[in-house]
């Protein structure tokens, strides 16, 4: 198995490994990742959905029925919908963001890709993401899957993390360095 001990050691990692193994066995790795990415986008855009997965007051059955309805409305595939039901029954819906990250890492490892977390001050369009992936591929020597996030606090530029390596070209960091140099 191409999973790392680090992923398997966490609770969310064990769920991600189980989902990954089922998806691989049913030849639905890409279908599941598309569903998970849709869920990740919904979590980022909808405070109600984020509140649902983190709600301690919903019973297991209510959480299961609600998440099934949400999955149906979003057009989530059957395997991922069943998986969400298992998370709801085990009171682990709050682990969903971490499960999604771990699954994406497993899929990247399976495909022989490096995974890059890219933070920008403004959303990147598809052309910018493709150009960035091409540039990072030249740097690391293999295909790179880009996971783009937005954080207006960096003011401008990019922060790129690939494994334990970090490239910080954000304006905030440059200003902090300048301020520190001026104090010295």
Order of alpha helices (4+ residues) and beta strands (2+ residues): alpha-alpha-alpha-alpha-alpha-alpha-alpha-beta-alpha-beta-beta-beta-alpha
